[in-house]
Amino acid sequence: MTPRRADVLVGWKEIAAYLGCSVATAARRERDGLPVFRSGGQIRAFPGDLDKWLKALRADELNSPTAAESVEEVEVTKDISAILATLLKGDSQERFAVIRLGKDVAEFEHIEVQLKSAEEKYRELVEAIPEWVWEMNAEGEYVYSSPQVADILGYEPEDVKGFKPSEFLTHPDDAGECGPALEALTGQKEIVHGLLCRFIHREGSVRYIETSANPVFDVSGNISGVRGVSRDVTEKVRLQTEIAETRRYLENVLRGSMDAIITTDMDGRVKVWNRGAEATYGYSENEALGKSVDRLTDPPGWSRKFKDLFGIIEARGGWYAEEPVERRRKDGTTFYASASYSIVYGADGKPVGVCGITRDITDRLNAERFTREALSRFESVLENVPNVAVQGFGRDGTVQHWNRAAERIFGCPAEETVGADVGRLPSLPAKERGGFTKELERIFATGEPNEPNEFSFDGREGERRWVYSQMFPVMVDGKVDEVFRISVDVTERINAEEALRESERDKSIILANMSECLVYMNDDLEVVWANKAAGDWVGSAPGDLIGRKCHEIWFGEDEICKDCHVLTVFKNGKPVEREYTWPDGSIWNIRSDPVRDDSGRIIGAIELSSDVTERKAAEALAAVHRDLGKELSGETDMNRTLAKCVDAAINASGMDSGGVYLIKPGTGEMDLVYSVGLGPGFVESVSHYGPESPNTKMAIAGKPVYALYSAVGIPLNEADEREGLRAVAVIPIKHENDVLGCLNVGSHSLKNIPESIREALEAIAAQAAVVISRIKAEEALAESEEKYKTAVESMDEGAGFVDPGEVLTFVNRAFAENLGYTVEELTGKSLKYITTGKGYKKILKETEKRRAGGRSKYVIEMKHRDGRRLDFLVSAMPLFADDGTYAGAAATVSRLPEIGRNVR
């Protein structure tokens, strides 16, 4: 009788037919280890399990002499028909052998086809997922590695085959622990999850690798190796470490703070009560936790309650502070405090409570009241001291006192000065503000006065004034409460001394050593004297400039400049500062200050000029990089990315054209994918280069080239000559040592590219490389996901995912059609919806196995939409989240033939 094949055999009749024996004999074979199982009240078996059992049985049956001779003849004979003809002439044992041989040949061919298909699917799946899939032999050596090992550790699959992890992958500090632990997996029969080891990347960096593995068994049931999946969790480990450190830091702050820190829930019940709260309010932590904060802290007669406070905080944007506010201790006494409150939000962004920080300020308020009284008497004295400017400064750097004499000497009324930042005082030159602030901080810190000194400043009318000054601290309770400065106007004396000290020799020394151009002009705009730098700038000796007009010297003009800033100085009596760009592109900062005689009359002007070209260029380039970085940060379109990079390079370099070439992976060909400012004929002639082209080789060499276009070293054609490019820059676009292409900028007018902008162009190319790599990776990922989705939807077998609650989160078309539904109808449905009561119990039982990490294969009864009950073979594997928790399962579902139900 020819045995019938099926995905599962139901009943002794089908099993006996498949074995080629009687039902009674098959039933007796169960005691001898025949692989059968019971499901739904029926005896069942899988053909593959029966074949393995038959092979073992056949080995015993072929030990007879007759069978051995037949087997020997089979091994010699090459023709299958000859083998069958020979063996069929034998006795019953030989005929049984030929029948089994026929079945084995057919089964082998069937299995070989399925194996090739499975291998192709497995290989595609392994190469599509981001994790590194590998296999070790029994000696702990890698025998297989998926390509992802290159992304994770920088090695190619062939680099790791034949090596153990401890030989060059694991971190030296972990080599004695993690390496043997990985290799020891080959001796474990249980599945291992979440083994964390440090590996060394090919470039030398440390990677944290998390591994899950399961043993591989041979046909005899012995462990032949281990197969595993590893993924890079370096970023996850880093974040976990930072979170742990932050949590420890916050706990230390909470524990060590002397302020009362109290956190409540939304009903005002205390959740956190730190040591500062215990010391401030007198209640221990155990006494306060769970109690209403109103009952613990509100003074008698206090009307505002927690719910009112929460409304105030919410209305102020989540944070609110008040001072002073009255509070009550456990012993009934009250005190004044400063308090701040903020809303505590949960992970879902909704308020879960309020955090309040309270500090007892009773002593401070008393001290402030005493200080105010003392200062009132003190200020009445200082306010009326004649000819002595008295200024007071607070610890926060603001002016606290400014008497009448200070108003007269420094020319600023008290109402404009008191409360202002000390760094903005009109009596403090800009160049001395940093030193003054540091000296003020020193006096507050040490309580020691400074040495008396003299300084000058520009008065309200532009006049120069000098004062003799000293600062000293005002102590309150042993601490510096304020710093006072006493100043006396010594302008007349200083001016007299300066007039005596002036000499032409000193002036010449100073002027000769200045790098800035400095000239002194009279009211006729004639140079009275000039320093060496001014003469060098126009190619003359300083003495040759004396008596000449400024517009004649600097611009070679006979007429006065229309916007002459020196005339503005004479007219307004105030300094004028401007920037001027010369025809050669250099930028100069020019400042003109008035010079006055003893009567205050303007008798001349000093003009100070300095070259700020490099500083301006640096500022402009920094702005270009900053703006480009912002524009590229969220960019996903390749063409827009390339356009922005080329535009930024042109703007930064002053060139007038440019483009981007990208190299095709695998072929080495280079294509122009974006260009601007170039003629169409030229673009067509340079749009593509082969891998052996000099242009391609120049880019792949990875070194920037700045030169005349005609001197780059590349043969020029007719289109090149017509285009007329002069200066050109070719900057490779490299990412992680791989050349992706090159950024080209050129000019039809400039002969060279200044050194000052080359670094900027290379930085723009580096920015472009990062964004291009990111966009390519995102496009590849999207393509991979689309292929995976198409493959799943094209399967003839049903496939789906369930969450931990046995709810379908995804089903493919075959799954839905097998049960008479659409994909949309089943997505989001519980498995209870499509299974019988017994079937659902079976699912729950198998789920427990999967939660433990095991895979499962079982037959289950499901309900068709039309009411029929159908049998399905389910193969399911567990899914786990990053933290190791069970996340559901992925399964394939195959419908079993109806004949099994008919037999039942």
C-alpha positions in Angstrom: 0.0 0.0 0.0 1.4 3.4 -1.0 1.6 5.7 2.1 -0.1 9.1 1.8 1.8 12.2 2.8 0.4 15.1 4.8 1.7 17.9 7.0 0.4 15.9 10.0 -0.9 12.3 10.3 -4.1 11.8 12.3 -5.2 8.4 13.7 -3.5 5.0 13.8 -4.8 4.2 10.3 -2.9 7.1 8.6 0.2 6.4 10.8 0.2 2.7 10.0 -0.2 3.4 6.3 2.8 5.8 6.3 4.9 3.1 8.1 3.7 0.4 5.8 2.5 -1.9 8.5 -0.8 -2.9 10.3 -2.6 -0.7 12.8 -1.9 -3.2 15.5 1.8 -3.2 14.7 1.9 0.6 14.6 0.2 0.8 18.0 2.7 -1.7 19.5 5.5 0.4 18.1 4.5 3.2 20.4 6.0 1.3 23.3 9.3 1.1 21.3 9.5 4.8 21.0 7.4 5.6 18.0 7.2 9.5 18.0 3.5 10.2 18.2 1.4 12.6 20.3 -2.2 13.1 21.3 -4.2 16.3 20.5 -7.9 16.9 20.6 -8.6 13.3 21.6 -6.7 12.0 18.5 -3.3 10.3 18.1 -1.1 12.3 15.7 2.4 12.3 14.3 4.6 14.4 12.0 6.1 12.6 9.0 9.5 14.1 9.6 9.6 12.6 13.2 8.6 9.2 11.8 11.3 9.3 9.1 14.0 9.8 11.8 12.7 6.9 13.8 12.5 4.7 10.6 16.1 5.5 9.8 17.2 4.2 13.1 15.0 1.1 12.8 16.3 0.5 9.2 19.9 0.5 10.4 19.1 -2.5 12.6 17.1 -4.3 9.8 19.9 -3.9 7.3 22.4 -5.9 9.5 21.2 -9.2 8.0 23.5 -10.8 5.3 20.9 -10.5 2.5 20.3 -6.9 3.2 24.0 -6.1 3.5 24.6 -7.7 0.0 21.8 -5.6 -1.4 23.1 -2.5 0.1 26.6 -3.3 -1.2 25.1 -3.8 -4.7 23.3 -0.5 -4.4 26.5 1.4 -3.6 28.1 0.0 -6.7 25.2 0.4 -9.1 24.8 3.9 -10.4 21.4 3.5 -12.1 18.4 3.8 -9.8 16.2 1.5 -12.0 18.9 -1.1 -11.9 19.1 -0.8 -8.1 15.3 -1.3 -7.8 15.3 -4.2 -10.2 18.0 -5.9 -8.3 16.5 -5.5 -4.9 13.0 -6.3 -5.9 14.1 -9.8 -6.8 15.1 -10.4 -3.2 13.1 -11.6 -0.2 10.6 -9.5 1.9 13.4 -7.7 3.7 15.0 -6.6 0.5 11.7 -5.5 -0.9 11.1 -3.5 2.3 14.5 -1.9 1.8 13.8 -0.8 -1.8 10.4 0.6 -0.7 12.1 2.6 2.0 14.9 3.6 -0.4 12.3 5.0 -2.8 10.7 6.9 0.0 14.1 8.2 1.1 15.0 9.4 -2.4 11.7 11.2 -2.8 11.9 12.6 0.7 15.5 13.7 0.2 14.6 15.6 -3.0 11.6 17.2 -1.3 13.7 18.2 1.7 16.5 19.5 -0.5 14.1 21.9 -2.3 12.6 23.0 1.0 16.1 23.4 2.5 17.3 25.6 -0.3 14.2 27.8 -0.1 14.6 28.0 3.7 18.3 28.9 3.4 17.6 31.7 1.0 14.8 33.1 3.2 17.1 32.7 6.3 20.0 34.4 4.6 17.8 37.4 3.4 16.3 37.8 6.9 19.7 37.6 8.6 21.2 40.1 6.2 18.3 42.5 6.6 18.2 42.8 10.4 20.6 45.2 12.1 21.9 42.6 14.6 25.0 40.5 14.1 24.0 36.8 13.6 26.8 34.3 14.2 27.5 30.6 14.8 30.2 28.8 16.8 31.4 25.2 16.6 31.9 23.0 19.6 35.4 24.4 20.1 34.0 28.0 20.5 35.2 29.2 17.1 33.2 31.3 14.8 32.1 29.3 11.7 29.5 31.8 10.4 29.1 35.6 10.7 26.5 37.8 9.1 27.7 41.0 7.3 26.4 43.2 10.2 29.7 42.4 12.1 31.2 45.1 9.9 28.8 47.8 11.1 29.1 46.7 14.7 32.8 45.9 15.1 34.4 47.0 11.8 35.4 43.4 10.7 34.3 41.6 7.6 32.6 38.2 8.2 35.7 36.3 6.9 37.9 38.2 9.5 36.3 36.5 12.4 35.7 32.9 11.1 38.0 30.4 12.8 38.7 32.7 15.8 37.4 32.6 19.3 35.9 35.8 20.8 38.7 36.0 23.4 41.4 35.9 20.8 40.9 39.4 19.5 37.3 40.7 20.0 36.7 41.0 23.7 38.1 43.8 25.8 41.4 43.0 27.5 39.9 43.6 30.9 37.0 41.2 30.1 39.0 38.6 28.1 39.3 36.4 31.1 35.6 36.6 31.9 33.4 37.5 28.9 35.5 35.6 26.3 35.3 32.3 28.1 31.7 33.0 28.9 30.8 33.3 25.2 32.8 30.2 24.3 31.2 28.3 27.2 27.8 28.8 25.5 28.8 25.8 23.3 28.3 23.6 26.4 25.0 24.9 27.6 21.7 23.4 26.7 19.6 26.4 27.7 19.0 29.5 25.7 21.0 32.5 27.0 19.6 36.1 26.9 21.3 39.4 27.5 24.9 38.4 28.0 26.7 41.8 28.1 30.4 42.0 27.2 32.8 44.7 26.1 34.3 44.2 22.6 37.0 46.1 20.8 36.1 47.7 17.5 38.5 47.4 14.7 39.4 51.1 15.1 40.1 50.6 18.8 37.0 52.0 20.4 35.1 50.1 23.0 31.6 48.7 22.2 29.2 47.1 24.7 27.7 44.1 23.0 24.6 42.2 24.2 24.3 38.6 23.1 21.4 36.1 23.1 22.2 32.5 22.0 20.8 29.0 21.8 22.6 25.6 21.4 22.7 23.7 18.1 22.1 19.9 18.2 23.2 17.3 15.8 21.0 14.4 14.7 22.1 12.4 17.7 20.9 15.1 20.1 24.4 16.2 21.1 25.4 19.9 21.2 27.4 20.6 18.1 27.8 24.4 18.6 25.9 27.5 19.4 24.0 30.1 17.3 23.5 33.6 18.5 22.5 37.2 17.8 24.5 40.2 19.1 23.7 43.8 19.0 25.6 47.1 19.9 24.1 48.5 23.1 27.0 51.0 23.7 24.7 54.0 23.6 22.1 52.3 25.9 24.9 51.5 28.5 26.1 55.1 28.3 22.6 56.5 28.9 22.0 54.0 31.8 25.2 55.1 33.4 24.4 58.8 33.0 20.9 58.2 34.4 22.3 56.3 37.4 24.9 59.1 38.1 22.2 61.7 37.8 19.9 59.8 40.2 22.7 59.5 42.7 23.5 63.2 42.4 19.9 64.2 42.9 19.6 61.9 45.9 22.7 63.4 47.5 21.4 67.0 46.8 18.0 66.0 48.4 19.7 64.4 51.4 22.3 67.1 52.0 20.2 70.2 51.4 19.5 72.3 54.5 16.5 73.8 52.7 13.2 72.1 53.4 12.3 70.1 50.2 8.8 68.7 50.2 7.0 66.8 47.4 3.3 66.1 47.5 0.8 64.2 45.3 -2.2 65.9 43.6 -4.2 65.7 46.9 -1.5 67.5 48.9 -0.3 64.4 50.7 3.4 64.4 51.5 5.5 62.0 49.3 9.1 63.4 50.1 10.2 65.0 53.3 14.0 65.6 53.5 16.3 66.3 56.4 16.0 70.0 55.8 12.2 69.7 56.2 12.7 67.8 59.5 15.0 70.5 60.8 12.8 73.4 59.6 9.3 72.1 60.7 10.2 69.7 63.5 8.3 66.7 62.1 10.3 63.5 61.3 10.0 61.9 57.9 7.8 59.1 59.3 5.5 61.6 60.9 5.1 63.6 57.7 4.8 61.0 54.9 1.2 60.6 53.8 -0.1 63.6 55.8 -1.7 66.7 54.4 0.9 69.4 53.8 -1.6 72.0 54.9 -1.9 70.5 58.3 1.8 70.3 58.8 3.0 73.7 57.6 0.1 76.2 57.6 0.0 78.8 60.4 -3.2 79.6 62.4 -5.8 81.5 60.3 -4.1 80.7 57.0 -6.8 80.5 54.4 -5.0 79.4 51.2 -5.0 75.6 50.8 -3.0 73.3 48.6 -5.6 73.3 45.8 -5.4 77.1 45.6 -1.6 77.0 45.5 -1.7 74.4 42.7 -3.9 76.7 40.7 -1.5 79.6 41.2 1.5 77.5 40.1 -0.3 76.2 37.0 -1.3 79.8 36.1 2.3 80.9 36.4 3.6 78.3 33.9 4.5 75.5 36.3 6.7 77.5 38.7 6.0 80.1 41.4 8.0 81.7 44.2 7.0 84.0 47.1 8.9 85.8 49.9 8.3 86.3 52.8 5.6 83.8 53.6 4.5 82.7 57.1 5.0 79.1 58.1 4.3 77.0 61.3 6.6 74.4 63.1 5.5 71.3 65.0 5.8 73.2 68.4 3.3 75.8 67.1 5.8 78.6 66.6 5.8 80.5 63.3 8.5 81.9 61.1 9.0 83.7 57.9 10.4 81.8 54.9 11.2 82.1 51.2 9.3 79.5 49.2 9.4 78.3 45.6 7.0 75.7 44.1 7.0 73.7 40.8 4.7 71.2 39.3 6.0 67.6 39.1 5.0 65.9 35.9 4.7 62.2 35.2 6.1 60.2 32.2 2.8 61.0 30.3 3.4 64.7 30.7 0.5 65.1 33.2 0.9 66.7 36.6 1.4 64.2 39.5 2.2 66.5 42.3 4.0 69.6 43.5 7.6 70.1 44.8 8.2 72.9 47.3 11.5 74.3 48.6 11.3 76.4 51.8 14.1 78.3 53.6 13.8 80.0 57.0 14.6 83.7 56.5 13.6 85.1 59.9 17.1 86.0 60.9 17.8 87.5 57.6 14.8 89.7 57.7 15.7 90.9 61.2 19.2 91.7 60.1 18.0 93.5 57.1 15.7 95.7 59.2 18.6 96.6 61.5 20.8 97.3 58.5 18.2 99.6 57.0 18.0 101.6 60.1 21.8 101.9 60.4 22.2 102.8 56.7 19.5 105.4 57.0 21.7 107.3 59.5 24.8 106.6 57.6 23.4 107.7 54.2 22.2 111.0 55.6 25.8 111.8 56.5 27.4 110.5 53.2 24.8 112.3 51.1 25.9 115.7 52.3 29.7 115.3 52.3 30.9 118.1 50.0 33.4 117.5 47.1 33.7 113.8 47.9 31.9 111.3 45.6 30.6 108.4 47.6 29.5 105.3 45.7 28.2 102.0 47.1 28.2 98.6 45.4 26.3 95.5 46.3 27.5 91.9 46.2 25.5 91.3 43.0 27.4 94.0 41.2 24.8 96.7 41.2 25.1 100.4 42.4 23.5 100.8 45.9 24.5 104.4 46.7 25.3 107.5 44.7 25.6 110.8 46.6 25.3 114.4 45.3 29.0 114.9 44.9 29.1 111.8 42.7 26.4 113.3 40.6 28.5 116.4 40.1 31.8 114.8 39.5 30.7 111.9 37.3 27.9 113.8 35.6 25.2 111.1 36.2 22.1 111.7 38.4 21.4 109.1 41.1 18.1 108.0 39.6 19.9 106.8 36.4 22.7 105.0 38.3 21.3 103.4 41.5 20.3 99.8 40.6 22.4 99.7 37.4 25.1 97.1 36.8 28.5 98.3 37.9 29.9 97.3 34.5 27.8 100.0 32.8 29.0 102.9 35.0 29.9 106.0 32.9 32.8 106.5 35.3 34.4 103.2 34.4 36.2 102.9 31.1 35.3 99.7 29.1 38.9 98.4 29.1 39.0 98.6 32.9 35.6 97.0 33.7 36.9 93.5 34.0 39.6 94.5 36.5 37.2 96.6 38.5 34.7 93.7 38.8 37.5 91.3 39.9 38.7 93.8 42.5 35.1 94.3 43.8 34.8 90.5 44.1 38.1 90.3 46.0 37.0 92.9 48.6 33.7 91.1 49.2 35.7 87.8 49.6 38.5 89.1 51.8 37.1 92.1 53.5 40.3 94.1 52.7 40.3 97.5 51.0 42.2 98.1 47.8 45.2 100.4 47.4 44.3 104.1 46.5 44.5 104.7 42.7 43.8 107.2 40.0 41.7 106.6 36.9 40.1 108.6 34.1 36.8 108.6 32.3 34.8 110.5 29.7 32.3 112.9 31.2 28.8 113.5 29.9 30.1 116.2 27.6 32.9 114.1 26.3 35.6 115.8 28.5 38.3 113.7 30.1 38.2 113.7 33.9 40.5 112.1 36.6 39.7 111.0 40.1 41.7 109.8 43.1 39.8 106.8 44.5 39.8 104.0 47.1 37.3 101.2 47.8 36.7 99.7 51.3 34.2 97.2 52.7 31.3 97.9 55.0 31.0 95.0 57.5 27.8 93.7 59.0 27.9 90.8 61.5 31.5 90.1 60.4 30.7 89.9 56.7 31.1 92.3 53.9 27.6 93.7 53.3 28.5 96.5 50.8 31.6 98.1 49.2 32.0 101.8 49.1 34.3 103.9 46.9 35.4 107.4 47.9 36.6 109.5 45.0 38.0 113.0 44.8 38.2 114.9 41.5 41.9 115.5 40.5 41.4 116.3 36.8 43.2 119.7 37.0 46.2 118.2 38.7 46.5 115.2 36.3 46.2 117.5 33.3 49.0 119.6 34.5 51.2 116.6 35.3 50.5 115.1 31.9 51.4 118.4 30.2 54.8 118.3 32.0 55.5 114.7 31.1 54.7 115.1 27.4 57.7 114.9 25.2 58.3 114.2 21.5 60.6 111.3 22.3 58.0 109.4 24.3 55.5 110.1 21.6 57.7 108.8 18.9 58.5 105.6 20.8 54.8 104.9 21.3 53.8 105.7 17.8 56.6 103.7 16.2 55.6 100.6 18.0 51.9 100.7 17.2 50.6 98.2 14.6 47.6 100.4 14.0 47.7 103.5 11.8 47.6 106.6 14.0 47.5 110.2 12.8 46.7 113.6 14.4 44.9 116.1 12.2 44.0 119.8 12.7 40.7 121.4 11.9 41.9 121.9 8.3 42.1 118.1 7.9 46.0 118.4 7.6 48.2 115.8 9.2 50.1 117.2 12.2 51.9 114.0 13.0 51.6 110.3 12.1 53.2 107.1 13.3 55.3 104.6 11.4 52.5 102.2 10.6 50.5 105.0 8.9 53.5 105.8 6.7 54.2 102.2 5.9 50.5 101.7 4.8 50.9 104.4 2.0 54.5 103.6 1.3 55.9 106.9 2.8 57.9 108.0 5.8 55.8 109.4 8.6 57.3 112.8 8.1 56.3 112.9 4.5 52.6 112.9 5.6 52.8 116.0 7.7 50.9 119.0 6.1 49.1 116.8 3.6 45.3 116.5 3.6 43.9 113.1 4.8 41.7 112.6 1.7 44.7 113.2 -0.5 46.8 110.6 1.4 44.3 107.8 1.7 42.2 108.2 -1.5 44.3 110.3 -3.8 41.4 112.8 -4.1 41.5 116.6 -4.2 38.0 117.0 -2.7 36.9 116.2 0.9 35.0 113.0 1.3 31.3 113.4 1.4 30.9 111.4 4.6 34.2 112.5 6.2 34.0 111.2 9.8 36.8 113.6 11.0 34.5 116.5 10.1 31.8 114.8 12.0 34.1 114.7 15.1 34.8 118.5 14.8 31.0 119.1 14.4 29.6 116.9 17.1 32.6 116.8 19.5 32.1 113.0 20.0 34.1 110.0 18.9 33.1 108.4 15.6 33.9 104.8 14.7 33.3 103.2 11.3 34.3 100.3 9.1 35.6 100.9 5.5 36.1 98.3 2.8 38.9 99.1 0.4 39.0 98.2 -3.3 41.4 95.3 -2.6 38.7 93.7 -0.3 40.4 94.5 3.0 38.3 95.8 5.8 39.5 98.5 8.2 38.1 99.8 11.5 38.6 103.6 11.7 38.0 105.6 15.0 38.3 109.3 15.3 38.4 111.1 18.7 38.4 114.8 19.4 41.4 116.6 21.0 40.6 119.6 23.2 42.6 122.4 24.8 42.4 123.5 28.4 39.2 125.5 27.7 37.5 122.5 26.2 37.7 123.8 22.6 38.3 121.1 19.9 41.7 121.8 18.3 42.2 118.5 16.4 41.3 114.9 16.0 43.1 111.6 16.4 42.4 108.9 13.8 43.2 105.3 14.7 42.9 102.7 11.9 43.3 98.9 12.1 42.9 96.1 9.6 40.0 93.8 10.7 39.8 91.8 7.5 40.7 88.4 9.0 38.5 88.9 12.0 35.5 89.8 9.8 36.3 86.9 7.5 36.4 84.5 10.5 33.1 85.9 11.8 31.5 85.5 8.4 32.7 82.0 7.9 31.5 81.0 11.4 28.1 82.3 10.5 28.1 80.3 7.3 28.9 77.1 9.2 26.4 77.8 11.9 23.6 78.6 9.4 24.5 75.6 7.2 24.5 73.3 10.3 21.0 74.5 11.2 19.7 74.1 7.7 21.1 70.5 7.3 20.2 69.3 10.8 16.7 68.1 9.8 17.2 67.8 6.0 16.1 64.5 4.4 16.2 65.4 0.7 19.5 64.7 -1.0 19.1 67.3 -3.8 18.3 70.1 -1.3 21.2 69.0 0.9 23.7 69.2 -2.0 22.3 72.6 -3.1 22.6 74.1 0.3 26.2 72.8 0.7 27.3 74.2 -2.7 25.6 77.6 -2.1 27.3 77.8 1.3 30.7 77.0 -0.3 30.2 79.7 -3.0 29.1 82.3 -0.4 32.1 81.5 1.9 34.7 81.5 -0.8 33.6 84.3 -3.1 33.5 81.9 -6.1 30.8 82.0 -8.7 30.1 78.3 -9.5 30.2 74.9 -8.1 28.8 71.3 -8.0 28.9 68.0 -6.2 30.0 64.6 -7.6 29.0 61.3 -5.9 30.8 58.0 -6.3 28.6 54.9 -7.1 29.4 52.2 -4.5 30.7 49.1 -6.2 31.4 50.5 -9.6 33.7 53.4 -8.7 32.0 55.6 -11.3 31.5 59.3 -10.4 28.5 61.4 -11.5 27.7 65.1 -11.2 24.5 65.2 -9.2 24.2 69.0 -8.7 25.7 72.1 -10.2 25.2 75.8 -10.4 26.8 78.7 -12.3 28.1 76.5 -15.1 27.1 76.4 -18.8 25.0 73.5 -20.1 27.6 72.3 -22.6 30.3 72.2 -19.9 28.0 70.4 -17.5 27.2 67.8 -20.1 30.9 67.2 -20.8 31.8 66.7 -17.1 28.6 65.0 -15.9 30.1 61.4 -15.7 33.6 59.9 -15.1 34.6 56.2 -15.1 36.5 54.6 -12.3 39.8 55.0 -14.2 39.3 58.6 -15.1 41.9 61.1 -13.7 39.0 63.1 -12.3 37.7 60.1 -10.3 41.2 59.2 -9.1 41.8 62.8 -7.9 38.6 62.6 -5.8 39.3 59.1 -4.4 42.9 60.2 -3.4 41.1 62.1 -0.6 43.2 65.3 -0.7 41.9 68.8 -1.4 43.2 70.5 -4.6 43.3 74.3 -5.0 44.8 75.5 -8.3 44.2 77.1 -11.6 41.7 75.0 -13.6 44.3 74.7 -16.4 46.9 73.5 -14.0 44.9 70.8 -12.2 46.6 68.1 -14.3 43.4 66.9 -16.1 43.3 67.1 -19.9 41.0 69.9 -21.1 38.5 69.6 -23.9 36.7 72.2 -26.1 33.9 72.5 -23.6 36.4 73.3 -20.8 38.0 76.0 -22.9 34.7 77.6 -23.7 33.6 77.6 -20.1 36.7 79.7 -19.1 37.1 78.6 -15.5 40.1 80.0 -13.8 40.5 79.1 -10.1 39.0 75.8 -8.9 38.8 73.9 -5.6 38.2 70.1 -5.4 37.5 69.0 -1.9 36.8 65.3 -1.2 33.6 64.4 0.7 34.8 61.8 3.2 32.8 59.9 5.9 34.7 57.5 8.2 37.6 57.3 5.8 35.3 56.5 2.8 35.3 59.0 -0.1 31.7 59.5 -1.0 32.4 62.1 -3.7 33.8 65.6 -4.0 32.7 69.2 -3.6 33.9 71.5 -6.4 33.8 75.3 -6.4 35.2 77.5 -9.2 35.5 81.0 -10.4 35.5 82.6 -13.8 37.4 85.6 -12.6 39.6 84.8 -9.5 43.1 83.4 -10.1 43.5 81.8 -6.7 41.7 80.7 -3.6 42.9 82.4 -0.4 44.3 80.3 2.4 41.9 81.9 4.8 38.8 80.2 3.2 40.3 76.8 2.4 39.6 75.5 5.9 36.1 76.7 5.6 35.5 74.8 2.4 36.9 71.6 3.9 34.6 72.1 6.9 31.6 72.5 4.6 32.6 69.3 2.8 32.8 67.5 6.1 29.3 68.7 7.0 28.0 67.5 3.7 29.6 64.1 4.2 27.8 63.6 7.5 24.4 64.5 6.1 24.9 62.6 2.8 25.8 59.4 4.8 22.8 59.9 7.0 20.3 60.4 4.1 21.8 57.4 2.3 21.4 55.3 5.4 17.8 56.4 5.9 17.0 55.6 2.2 18.6 52.2 2.5 16.6 51.5 5.7 13.4 52.5 4.1 14.1 50.3 1.1 15.0 47.3 3.3 11.8 47.7 5.3 9.7 47.9 2.1 11.4 44.7 0.8 10.7 42.9 4.1 7.0 44.0 4.1 6.6 42.8 0.5 8.2 39.5 1.3 5.9 38.9 4.3 2.8 39.9 2.3 3.8 37.6 -0.5 4.0 34.5 1.7 1.6 31.7 1.1 1.7 30.8 4.8 -0.1 32.9 7.4 2.2 35.2 9.4 1.5 37.5 12.3 2.6 39.2 15.6 0.8 39.2 18.9 1.5 41.4 22.0 1.9 40.1 25.5 -1.9 40.2 25.9 -2.5 37.8 22.9 -3.8 40.6 20.7 -2.9 40.5 17.0 -0.8 43.5 16.2 -0.1 42.4 12.6 -1.3 39.7 10.2 -0.5 39.2 6.5 -3.0 38.5 3.7 -2.7 34.7 3.9 -3.4 34.6 7.6 -6.6 36.7 7.2 -7.8 34.8 4.0 -7.4 31.4 5.7 -10.1 32.5 8.2 -12.3 34.4 5.8 -11.4 37.9 7.1 -9.5 40.9 5.8 -6.2 42.1 7.4 -7.9 45.2 8.8 -10.7 43.1 10.4 -8.2 41.0 12.3 -5.6 43.6 13.3 -6.2 44.6 16.9 -8.4 41.6 17.7 -7.7 39.2 20.5 -6.9 35.5 19.7 -10.1 34.6 21.6 -11.9 36.1 18.6 -10.7 33.5 16.2 -10.1 30.4 18.4 -12.2 27.9 20.2 -12.1 27.7 24.0 -9.8 24.7 23.9 -7.7 26.4 21.3 -7.2 29.5 23.4 -6.2 27.5 26.5 -3.6 25.8 24.3 -2.3 29.2 23.3 -2.0 30.4 26.9 -0.1 27.2 27.8 2.3 27.7 24.9 2.7 31.3 25.8 4.2 30.4 29.2 6.9 28.4 27.3 7.7 31.4 25.1 7.9 33.8 28.1 10.7 31.5 29.3 12.4 31.9 26.0 11.4 28.8 24.2 9.9 28.4 20.8 6.8 26.3 20.3 5.2 24.3 17.5 1.7 23.0 18.0 -1.7 22.3 16.3 -4.6 24.5 17.3 -8.3 24.7 16.4 -9.5 28.1 14.9 -12.9 29.4 13.8 -13.5 30.4 10.2 -15.7 33.4 9.7 -18.5 31.0 8.3 -18.5 29.0 11.5 -16.3 26.1 10.4 -13.6 24.8 12.8 -10.2 24.4 11.1 -6.9 22.9 12.3 -3.8 25.0 11.9 -0.1 24.2 12.6 1.5 27.1 14.5 5.2 27.8 14.7 5.9 30.6 17.2 9.0 32.3 18.5 9.1 34.8 21.5 10.0 38.5 21.1 11.7 40.4 23.9 12.1 44.1 24.5 15.5 45.8 25.1 15.2 45.4 28.8 14.5 41.7 28.5 10.8 41.7 29.2 8.5 39.6 27.1 7.0 41.6 24.2 4.9 39.1 22.4 5.5 36.5 19.7 5.9 36.1 15.9 4.3 33.1 14.3 3.6 31.4 11.1 0.3 29.6 10.7 -0.3 26.7 8.2 -3.7 25.3 7.6 -3.9 21.5 8.0 -5.8 19.2 5.6 -9.6 18.6 6.3 -9.0 14.8 6.2 -7.7 14.9 9.8 -11.0 16.2 11.1 -12.9 13.7 9.0 -11.0 10.8 10.5 -11.6 12.3 14.0 
